[in-house]
Amino acid sequence: MFLHGLGLDANDFRPYLVESRYHCIALTMYGFNAFERTDEHYRPISLLTHTQLLNYAVDRIRSMHPRKRITLVGFSFGADMIFLLSRVADVALRRPGIHKVVLLDPNVNRQTTTISSKIAQVRQVEDPNAQLLELLRSANNASEFRYLCEYLYKIMSKNLEHIRRHAADMVAEWDVDGPDHFLDLLGQLTKATHGAHVVFSFNHERLFNSVAHAAADRGMNVESLQCSQLDHFELIGAGFLRDVLEGAL
């Protein structure tokens, strides 16, 4: 079961879905369909409500297929939602009974929320295009500029206020230093499932090293952490997903 990034949708996983040897479902989470952009029934909601809706959807699918082992695959914002899902499932709703999880470029601390921080600062105006273009000028290097171009192109057809609301909530969630918060959540997720596999893009190579060392100090399974040679969006390419999922599952 695939969970997309912030402002993206299930279509990002379509190339892999058509060739996967697994039974796959890709969810478009609340408010992220392009046709919902101006629908008054899909107004921005809190991150907590968003997580509860996702938990209901996952639990509903699990109850419809009780004999299937469910693996959640979260990309970027989708990976963060898996962290929050484990928290809400234990507190508010029934646990969804996930077999394994695969997290692709999840947040670790405020250092990894650079783009989300910029999206969160976009003001709610009639035409936000000028502000979005200004984001491109804020890129610190060619890699970040390329990422911003790809990302902004993908989200322009969506409800920007919905995206901005969740970006702000996620920035608040990860407003911490170091990897401790991330490793705490990862440890809880690992205990609640039969295993968690984390993949970082090459943009986070330095961060990966500090996370791996901190995980080793805790006695966690460092082999469950991986740093790839791909950039952010290449992590959801069909070839890479096939390699990772066949190895992790």
Contacts in CASP RR format, 6 or more apart in sequence:
PFRMAT RR
TARGET T0000
AUTHOR 0000-0000-0000
METHOD contacts of the structure
MODEL  1
MFLHGLGLDANDFRPYLVESRYHCIALTMYGFNAFERTDEHYRPISLLTH
TQLLNYAVDRIRSMHPRKRITLVGFSFGADMIFLLSRVADVALRRPGIHK
VVLLDPNVNRQTTTISSKIAQVRQVEDPNAQLLELLRSANNASEFRYLCE
YLYKIMSKNLEHIRRHAADMVAEWDVDGPDHFLDLLGQLTKATHGAHVVF
SFNHERLFNSVAHAAADRGMNVESLQCSQLDHFELIGAGFLRDVLEGAL
1 24 0 8 1.000
1 25 0 8 1.000
1 26 0 8 1.000
1 27 0 8 1.000
1 58 0 8 1.000
1 61 0 8 1.000
1 70 0 8 1.000
1 71 0 8 1.000
1 72 0 8 1.000
1 73 0 8 1.000
2 10 0 8 1.000
2 13 0 8 1.000
2 17 0 8 1.000
2 24 0 8 1.000
2 25 0 8 1.000
2 26 0 8 1.000
2 27 0 8 1.000
2 73 0 8 1.000
2 74 0 8 1.000
2 75 0 8 1.000
3 27 0 8 1.000
3 29 0 8 1.000
3 54 0 8 1.000
3 72 0 8 1.000
3 73 0 8 1.000
3 74 0 8 1.000
3 75 0 8 1.000
3 78 0 8 1.000
3 79 0 8 1.000
3 81 0 8 1.000
3 82 0 8 1.000
4 10 0 8 1.000
4 12 0 8 1.000
4 13 0 8 1.000
4 26 0 8 1.000
4 27 0 8 1.000
4 28 0 8 1.000
4 29 0 8 1.000
4 32 0 8 1.000
4 74 0 8 1.000
4 75 0 8 1.000
4 77 0 8 1.000
4 78 0 8 1.000
5 12 0 8 1.000
5 74 0 8 1.000
5 75 0 8 1.000
5 76 0 8 1.000
5 77 0 8 1.000
5 78 0 8 1.000
6 76 0 8 1.000
6 77 0 8 1.000
6 78 0 8 1.000
6 116 0 8 1.000
6 119 0 8 1.000
6 155 0 8 1.000
6 163 0 8 1.000
6 166 0 8 1.000
6 167 0 8 1.000
6 170 0 8 1.000
7 32 0 8 1.000
7 77 0 8 1.000
7 154 0 8 1.000
7 155 0 8 1.000
7 158 0 8 1.000
7 162 0 8 1.000
7 163 0 8 1.000
8 32 0 8 1.000
8 75 0 8 1.000
8 77 0 8 1.000
8 154 0 8 1.000
8 155 0 8 1.000
9 28 0 8 1.000
9 32 0 8 1.000
9 33 0 8 1.000
9 34 0 8 1.000
9 158 0 8 1.000
10 26 0 8 1.000
10 27 0 8 1.000
10 28 0 8 1.000
11 26 0 8 1.000
11 28 0 8 1.000
12 26 0 8 1.000
12 75 0 8 1.000
12 154 0 8 1.000
12 236 0 8 1.000
13 24 0 8 1.000
13 26 0 8 1.000
13 236 0 8 1.000
13 241 0 8 1.000
14 26 0 8 1.000
15 237 0 8 1.000
15 238 0 8 1.000
16 24 0 8 1.000
16 236 0 8 1.000
16 237 0 8 1.000
16 238 0 8 1.000
16 239 0 8 1.000
16 241 0 8 1.000
16 242 0 8 1.000
17 24 0 8 1.000
17 26 0 8 1.000
19 238 0 8 1.000
19 242 0 8 1.000
20 241 0 8 1.000
20 242 0 8 1.000
20 245 0 8 1.000
21 246 0 8 1.000
22 245 0 8 1.000
22 249 0 8 1.000
23 68 0 8 1.000
25 61 0 8 1.000
27 54 0 8 1.000
27 57 0 8 1.000
29 50 0 8 1.000
29 53 0 8 1.000
29 54 0 8 1.000
29 78 0 8 1.000
29 81 0 8 1.000
30 42 0 8 1.000
30 45 0 8 1.000
30 50 0 8 1.000
30 53 0 8 1.000
30 54 0 8 1.000
31 42 0 8 1.000
31 158 0 8 1.000
31 159 0 8 1.000
31 162 0 8 1.000
32 158 0 8 1.000
32 159 0 8 1.000
32 162 0 8 1.000
33 42 0 8 1.000
34 157 0 8 1.000
34 158 0 8 1.000
36 42 0 8 1.000
36 159 0 8 1.000
37 157 0 8 1.000
37 158 0 8 1.000
37 159 0 8 1.000
38 159 0 8 1.000
42 159 0 8 1.000
42 162 0 8 1.000
43 162 0 8 1.000
44 159 0 8 1.000
44 161 0 8 1.000
44 162 0 8 1.000
44 164 0 8 1.000
44 165 0 8 1.000
44 166 0 8 1.000
45 53 0 8 1.000
45 165 0 8 1.000
46 165 0 8 1.000
46 169 0 8 1.000
47 84 0 8 1.000
47 166 0 8 1.000
47 169 0 8 1.000
47 170 0 8 1.000
47 173 0 8 1.000
48 88 0 8 1.000
50 81 0 8 1.000
50 166 0 8 1.000
51 81 0 8 1.000
51 84 0 8 1.000
51 85 0 8 1.000
51 87 0 8 1.000
51 88 0 8 1.000
52 88 0 8 1.000
52 92 0 8 1.000
52 93 0 8 1.000
54 81 0 8 1.000
54 85 0 8 1.000
55 85 0 8 1.000
55 88 0 8 1.000
55 89 0 8 1.000
55 92 0 8 1.000
55 93 0 8 1.000
55 96 0 8 1.000
56 93 0 8 1.000
58 70 0 8 1.000
58 72 0 8 1.000
58 85 0 8 1.000
58 96 0 8 1.000
58 98 0 8 1.000
59 89 0 8 1.000
59 93 0 8 1.000
59 94 0 8 1.000
59 96 0 8 1.000
61 70 0 8 1.000
62 68 0 8 1.000
62 70 0 8 1.000
62 96 0 8 1.000
62 97 0 8 1.000
69 99 0 8 1.000
69 100 0 8 1.000
70 96 0 8 1.000
70 97 0 8 1.000
70 98 0 8 1.000
70 99 0 8 1.000
71 98 0 8 1.000
71 99 0 8 1.000
71 100 0 8 1.000
71 101 0 8 1.000
71 102 0 8 1.000
71 245 0 8 1.000
71 249 0 8 1.000
72 82 0 8 1.000
72 85 0 8 1.000
72 98 0 8 1.000
72 100 0 8 1.000
72 101 0 8 1.000
72 102 0 8 1.000
73 101 0 8 1.000
73 102 0 8 1.000
73 104 0 8 1.000
73 241 0 8 1.000
73 245 0 8 1.000
74 81 0 8 1.000
74 82 0 8 1.000
74 101 0 8 1.000
74 102 0 8 1.000
74 103 0 8 1.000
74 104 0 8 1.000
74 106 0 8 1.000
75 104 0 8 1.000
75 105 0 8 1.000
75 235 0 8 1.000
75 236 0 8 1.000
76 104 0 8 1.000
76 105 0 8 1.000
76 106 0 8 1.000
76 232 0 8 1.000
77 166 0 8 1.000
77 170 0 8 1.000
79 103 0 8 1.000
79 104 0 8 1.000
79 105 0 8 1.000
79 106 0 8 1.000
79 107 0 8 1.000
80 106 0 8 1.000
80 107 0 8 1.000
80 170 0 8 1.000
80 173 0 8 1.000
80 174 0 8 1.000
82 101 0 8 1.000
82 103 0 8 1.000
82 106 0 8 1.000
82 189 0 8 1.000
83 106 0 8 1.000
83 185 0 8 1.000
83 186 0 8 1.000
83 189 0 8 1.000
84 173 0 8 1.000
85 96 0 8 1.000
86 185 0 8 1.000
86 188 0 8 1.000
86 189 0 8 1.000
86 192 0 8 1.000
87 185 0 8 1.000
87 188 0 8 1.000
89 95 0 8 1.000
89 96 0 8 1.000
89 192 0 8 1.000
90 192 0 8 1.000
95 192 0 8 1.000
97 193 0 8 1.000
98 192 0 8 1.000
98 193 0 8 1.000
99 193 0 8 1.000
99 194 0 8 1.000
100 193 0 8 1.000
100 194 0 8 1.000
100 195 0 8 1.000
100 196 0 8 1.000
100 197 0 8 1.000
100 248 0 8 1.000
100 249 0 8 1.000
101 189 0 8 1.000
101 193 0 8 1.000
101 195 0 8 1.000
101 196 0 8 1.000
101 197 0 8 1.000
102 196 0 8 1.000
102 197 0 8 1.000
102 198 0 8 1.000
102 199 0 8 1.000
102 244 0 8 1.000
102 245 0 8 1.000
102 248 0 8 1.000
103 186 0 8 1.000
103 196 0 8 1.000
103 197 0 8 1.000
103 198 0 8 1.000
103 199 0 8 1.000
104 199 0 8 1.000
104 235 0 8 1.000
104 236 0 8 1.000
104 244 0 8 1.000
105 199 0 8 1.000
105 200 0 8 1.000
105 201 0 8 1.000
105 204 0 8 1.000
105 232 0 8 1.000
105 235 0 8 1.000
106 182 0 8 1.000
106 198 0 8 1.000
107 113 0 8 1.000
107 116 0 8 1.000
107 170 0 8 1.000
107 173 0 8 1.000
107 174 0 8 1.000
107 182 0 8 1.000
108 174 0 8 1.000
108 178 0 8 1.000
108 179 0 8 1.000
108 182 0 8 1.000
108 204 0 8 1.000
108 207 0 8 1.000
108 211 0 8 1.000
109 174 0 8 1.000
109 176 0 8 1.000
109 177 0 8 1.000
109 178 0 8 1.000
109 179 0 8 1.000
109 181 0 8 1.000
109 182 0 8 1.000
110 117 0 8 1.000
110 171 0 8 1.000
110 174 0 8 1.000
110 175 0 8 1.000
110 176 0 8 1.000
110 177 0 8 1.000
111 178 0 8 1.000
111 207 0 8 1.000
112 174 0 8 1.000
112 204 0 8 1.000
112 207 0 8 1.000
113 170 0 8 1.000
113 171 0 8 1.000
113 174 0 8 1.000
113 175 0 8 1.000
114 144 0 8 1.000
115 147 0 8 1.000
115 148 0 8 1.000
115 151 0 8 1.000
116 167 0 8 1.000
116 170 0 8 1.000
116 171 0 8 1.000
117 167 0 8 1.000
117 171 0 8 1.000
118 135 0 8 1.000
118 138 0 8 1.000
119 135 0 8 1.000
119 163 0 8 1.000
119 164 0 8 1.000
119 167 0 8 1.000
120 164 0 8 1.000
120 167 0 8 1.000
120 168 0 8 1.000
120 171 0 8 1.000
122 128 0 8 1.000
122 131 0 8 1.000
122 132 0 8 1.000
122 135 0 8 1.000
122 160 0 8 1.000
122 164 0 8 1.000
123 131 0 8 1.000
124 161 0 8 1.000
124 164 0 8 1.000
125 131 0 8 1.000
128 160 0 8 1.000
132 152 0 8 1.000
132 156 0 8 1.000
135 148 0 8 1.000
135 152 0 8 1.000
136 145 0 8 1.000
136 148 0 8 1.000
136 149 0 8 1.000
136 152 0 8 1.000
139 145 0 8 1.000
139 148 0 8 1.000
143 203 0 8 1.000
143 231 0 8 1.000
146 231 0 8 1.000
147 203 0 8 1.000
147 231 0 8 1.000
147 232 0 8 1.000
147 233 0 8 1.000
150 233 0 8 1.000
155 163 0 8 1.000
174 181 0 8 1.000
178 210 0 8 1.000
178 214 0 8 1.000
179 207 0 8 1.000
179 210 0 8 1.000
179 211 0 8 1.000
179 214 0 8 1.000
179 215 0 8 1.000
180 214 0 8 1.000
182 211 0 8 1.000
183 211 0 8 1.000
183 214 0 8 1.000
183 215 0 8 1.000
183 218 0 8 1.000
183 220 0 8 1.000
186 196 0 8 1.000
186 198 0 8 1.000
186 215 0 8 1.000
186 220 0 8 1.000
187 196 0 8 1.000
187 220 0 8 1.000
189 196 0 8 1.000
190 196 0 8 1.000
190 220 0 8 1.000
190 221 0 8 1.000
190 224 0 8 1.000
195 224 0 8 1.000
196 224 0 8 1.000
197 224 0 8 1.000
197 226 0 8 1.000
197 244 0 8 1.000
197 248 0 8 1.000
198 224 0 8 1.000
198 225 0 8 1.000
198 226 0 8 1.000
199 226 0 8 1.000
199 227 0 8 1.000
199 228 0 8 1.000
199 235 0 8 1.000
199 244 0 8 1.000
200 207 0 8 1.000
200 208 0 8 1.000
200 211 0 8 1.000
200 225 0 8 1.000
200 226 0 8 1.000
200 227 0 8 1.000
200 228 0 8 1.000
201 227 0 8 1.000
201 228 0 8 1.000
201 230 0 8 1.000
201 231 0 8 1.000
201 232 0 8 1.000
201 234 0 8 1.000
201 235 0 8 1.000
202 227 0 8 1.000
202 228 0 8 1.000
202 229 0 8 1.000
202 230 0 8 1.000
202 231 0 8 1.000
203 231 0 8 1.000
203 232 0 8 1.000
204 227 0 8 1.000
205 227 0 8 1.000
208 225 0 8 1.000
208 227 0 8 1.000
211 225 0 8 1.000
212 222 0 8 1.000
212 225 0 8 1.000
215 221 0 8 1.000
215 222 0 8 1.000
215 225 0 8 1.000
216 222 0 8 1.000
226 244 0 8 1.000
228 234 0 8 1.000
228 235 0 8 1.000
228 240 0 8 1.000
230 240 0 8 1.000
234 240 0 8 1.000
235 241 0 8 1.000
END
